[in-house]
Structure formats: structure tokens, C-alpha cells
């Protein structure tokens, strides 16, 4: 079994340090909302369907692509040659079990995690195995809890820890949230003695988010945050993130300050259908275990989802645009407003952006949309915006694209008008 990188101490503001650094946590430069250039990730092996799931700081994207024979394949898309591979889309293959695979997470070292097998399903699939891939070792099985049952991996951080879920034994639908670290797998438990849990993402400190339910089939579930006893430890404690009033709550991403995004059903919603809104959960102190859940609203209609957040607290997801219309538009939530990403790309591009899935700390967004009647993955890259007057000097004002300037004075005026 290929071991993830041995965890190294990560930049974390656990509560013992937080009081002196709370101001740093809450400050953020004020900038105009950028516009974006869009890159089509293309297709794989004659297929026509691509869905990305993660992007790292280098703009490298992973996800699933349906190939010409109808099977799904984990892919790695590179904006430039790296890891001994050329620019563009690469098939990461499968493990020995099954014909399908997909990649769900990538870190800055190019380690990729995901799952491979015959069938996939959030609440317990048959014959799936969690994998880790790198350019040296290829795809390797991450292992599972005792019993050699099914397992899936959904995220990996820069220290090399991976998270996902594993069955307790073959055929058990009640999977448990797990963390893989330095070659070992650890069951991180459930909420309130529940039977089921799944881990969806983790940050560089080793904080894990996911959801937990009493049993499968799921009648209701809540989102959790699991905080290690020390940065990147494999022991810790799990807390409920609360709700926006309903009984179904998902958590999909967490940034390095412990801010969490996902979606929650609203008060009065009965069962797994009805009004659900994207949320942002903000810890009381950075990387803390208590906090408040903020409703991010919708572009229209009554359903929205938040899937990604970066360290600048820029959030991406998807939202309905009108009541009675299930069409979704990708959004970015920034400076207290939800903005349709379709309004921030060139008109006439041919794209209908449906969901933003992840956003890196440079503001690059990956997600999927429709172009020419096919679902393709995209990478959005923001235009360059000045944040300091000194950046306008020595003709550097010419480099900025969001907005463009005619002279240094315009650049300086823009910075002054968009600062505190």
C-alpha cells in the first residue's frame, strides 16, 4: 500500500492561539469582484461528459470523465507539463477491481485520491476501494477498516492525510468516516452514537468535515466537524455544526481557518426534498469547535448548494435561478453577495455554468457546465486586480486586467477607492 506523505505541522490557529490572531482571521482586502477567463478541460478518450471535483494551488484539476465505452475514469488535467506528464487530460486508470474510477481530491504535491470499483453510491456501494495516486507509484489501494470491505477517499491535504469512508465489514451499509495518515486508517466515529458517518474534506490542520446519520437508509443526517487533539493528529473529537432549521445538513468543504460550507434544509422542510440553502459555518475562533451557521441564500428558486471555499472565504456552488425551475447556475459568494458566475465570463462564450465545485487560494474555480449540448468541466481564472498603490508603479499598471487602466493614475485611484 502506498503511504500518504508523513504529516508535517501545518499552519493552524487552534483555539489556544486564536485570541491573539482573531483580527488576522477576520481581515480581508476589499477588491472588486473579478471577471474570469474560461478554459474547457476537454474530454477523455472520445467521451463527452466531464465533472471536476478538486483543484490545487497550481490550477491542476481532478474528477471523473465518461469515456467512449461508457465507463467512468479518474482524470488529472494539467495546465502545464508536470510530474513527467504533458499538458491536458490524463486517464489515471483503475485498481484491479472494477472498470470505473473517479478522482475526488488533489494536493499541491500532485497526490490524488478517489475511488475505484464496479458501482458507486454515497450511502454504501459494492466493491469500491479507496485509492491514492502519484506519478511515481501510480494508483495504489489505501486500504479499509478490518474486514477488507469497501472504502472511498474524498479529500487529501498538503500534509498528505486523506479522508473518506469505509464499511465495517463487507455488505454493511453503515459506513464510518475515516482518516488515512502515514499508512494507517483510523475510524473517527459518528455523531451521538449514530451508525453511519462519511468524511468529505479536510484542511491542512487535519480538521475533517462530513455528515453522520443514525442508520442507512438515511432518514435524517447532520454535518460535523472533527478536530484533532493537535494539528494533524489522528485522535480528536466530533461536533455537530447545527442546521438552518431542517433535519438534513451536508458539509462539503473546510478552509484552513476552519470555516465550513455545505447546504441545509430549512425549517418546515419534511423529508429529503424541499427548500435547502447553501450555508457558511464560521467558528467562534479560528479552527474552533463552536460557531454559527449563516444562510447564503439563493440566486432564485428555493435550492442552493455550497461546495468550495478558499482561505479568503470566497465560496462557490450552484443555485436554482427561479421557482419551479430546476436549472442551476454556478455562483460565487463574495463580500456578502451571491453572484451568478455566468455574468462574469465573456458573453457569447457558449457556456452555461451549472456548478462551481472548488476554488483555490488564487481564486481559480473549477466546476462543470453545458457547452454544445455536452457536460464539460471548466477552469475559471480571475483577471488581475491591484490591491496596493505600489503595484501601479513602473508601468506595472499595464499588467492588470480587472479592470484595465489607461495610466498609472487610474490604477492608483482604483486602489484608493477599494480600500478601507
WOZI-V350921 format. One record per run of one state. SS is the DSSP state (H for helix, E for strand, L for the rest). FROM is the first residue (numbers start at 1). TO is the last residue. If there is no record, write none. Layout:
ss->SS from->FROM to->TO
ss->SS from->FROM to->TO
This chain:
ss->L from->1 to->14
ss->H from->15 to->18
ss->L from->19 to->21
ss->H from->22 to->26
ss->L from->27 to->35
ss->E from->36 to->40
ss->L from->41 to->48
ss->E from->49 to->55
ss->L from->56 to->60
ss->E from->61 to->66
ss->L from->67 to->71
ss->E from->72 to->78
ss->L from->79 to->81
ss->E from->82 to->82
ss->L from->83 to->84
ss->E from->85 to->85
ss->L from->86 to->87
ss->E from->88 to->91
ss->L from->92 to->99
ss->E from->100 to->106
ss->L from->107 to->111
ss->E from->112 to->117
ss->L from->118 to->127
ss->E from->128 to->134
ss->L from->135 to->137
ss->E from->138 to->141
ss->L from->142 to->150
ss->E from->151 to->156
ss->L from->157 to->161
ss->E from->162 to->166
ss->L from->167 to->175
ss->E from->176 to->181
ss->L from->182 to->183
ss->E from->184 to->189
ss->L from->190 to->195
ss->E from->196 to->202
ss->L from->203 to->207
ss->E from->208 to->213
ss->L from->214 to->220
ss->E from->221 to->228
ss->L from->229 to->235
ss->E from->236 to->240
ss->L from->241 to->243
ss->E from->244 to->254
ss->L from->255 to->259
ss->E from->260 to->266
ss->L from->267 to->275
ss->E from->276 to->283
ss->L from->284 to->290
ss->E from->291 to->297
ss->L from->298 to->299
ss->E from->300 to->300
ss->L from->301 to->302
ss->E from->303 to->309
ss->L from->310 to->314
ss->E from->315 to->322
ss->L from->323 to->324
ss->E from->325 to->334
ss->L from->335 to->336
ss->E from->337 to->340
ss->H from->341 to->344
ss->L from->345 to->350
ss->E from->351 to->359
ss->L from->360 to->364
ss->E from->365 to->371
ss->L from->372 to->373
ss->E from->374 to->382
ss->L from->383 to->388
ss->H from->389 to->392
ss->L from->393 to->395
ss->H from->396 to->399
ss->L from->400 to->407
ss->H from->408 to->417
ss->L from->418 to->420
